[in-house]
Amino acid sequence: MARSVRFYEALGFVLRYGGASAAFTSFSAGNACLNVTTEGSERDWAWWGRVIFYVADVDAQYRQALAAGLQPQAPPRDASWGERYFHLTDPDGHELSFARPLERP
């Protein structure tokens, strides 16, 4: 839990409940919550998914991640589906995308 708390706080998420030594922690994520829980090593996870966080400034979020020593998969880019985004993997292998819709001419 401690490494997850450090990771999400470094990205600017605000701690609402729990913390580094808790079994359950909740962060503010806009008008929603991002919850992190500990699970025993006996549990075998077998799925894939990505959480998309829409942010005001993708490039600023990318710079914040770099300044915190995190390693995004690639620099921000404009996608054919109309978003600027970058991806980052959390300490437990969960994929995160930070995105913003592109301005249409």
C-alpha positions, 0 to 999 in steps of 0.5 A: 500500500505504501508504494501505491500511496506514494505513486498516486500522491506524486501524480496529484491525487488527494488522499481521502481515507487510509494511507500508507499502512492501511488495507484500504485507501481512497483518493479524490479523482475529480468528482469520483474516487480512486480506491486501492486495496490490499489483497493476499498473494493467494489471489490470482488476477487474470484481467486487463483494463485501463482507467482513463483520467481526463485532465486539464493539461496532459503535458503538465500531468506528464511533466509532473509524473517525470518530476516525481521519477515515474516512467510513462510509456511514451510522451503525450501524443495526439490520437486519431480518435480525438484525444491527447494522452499518455499512459502510465502503469502503477506499481501493481501493473494497472494501466492509467491513461491521462487524456484530454479531448482535442480542440476541433477546428 
